[in-house]
Amino acid sequence: LTGVGLLAAGQGSRPTANAVGTVAMVRVAAAADLKFALDEVAARLARRQPSIRVEATYGSSGSMHAQLRQRAPYDVYLSADVEYPRDLVSRGIGSTGDLFTYAIGRVVVWVPKRSMLAIERDGLGALVGAARIAIANPRHAPYGKAAEAALRSAGIWNRVSRKLALGENVAQAAQFVQSGAADAGIVAKSLAFAPAMRAAGRFWEVPERAYPPLTQGGLILPWA
């Protein structure tokens, strides 16, 4: 399924109970790395199917997972990994037939254009020279786990772990760097490609072998 097709399919053949007038709202709990891509998908869907509107809430996948365990009122869950949706199914929240994968995430080192850090030459090693490094919190954000794995793979974790600024999610980690609160960040490639970040900075893609695969998965919730 394409993103547009997926969200349309989530509504089924009839409006759900959360329809307002002739417009049906699809409530999406989405990983923060999807902010710009999903906003674009939602706009395309609105043009193709005016009777459907996407209402997306962005956050860390782990935080969304915790909310959905308490049956938070979302129709679709789009996680930055597939394990959180699988866990919901294992708990009886959703079925394997409504579980899917939709993307493979990528991780980059992002710095402002004015930065003196030579990320293109030194890659992750350049972060040793940074005073503050932003990543998503590894405790509940898959992109934070990937960032930690990459730093450990590069052999610099012990040298930089005290410099870390932990964002609630990967989008907040990116904001730390944009605002100047951090010198560099390890963030989702999807965010680095967003127009504002692409214009304001530069990035170096972390080799895929440096962190576990970020297979992003989702779930159509049983009460949708």
Salt bridges, closest charged atoms under 4 A:
ASP39 OD2 - LYS35 NZ 2.85
GLU40 OE2 - ARG44 NH2 2.61
ASP75 OD1 - ARG27 NH2 2.77
GLU83 OE2 - ARG86 NH1 2.91
ASP87 OD2 - HIS65 NE2 2.68
ASP87 OD2 - ARG91 NE 2.65
GLU120 OE2 - ARG202 NE 2.62
ASP122 OD2 - ARG121 NH2 2.90
GLU148 OE2 - ARG152 NE 2.99
GLU168 OE2 - HIS140 NE2 3.54
GLU205 OE1 - LYS189 NZ 2.92
GLU208 OE2 - ARG106 NE 3.36
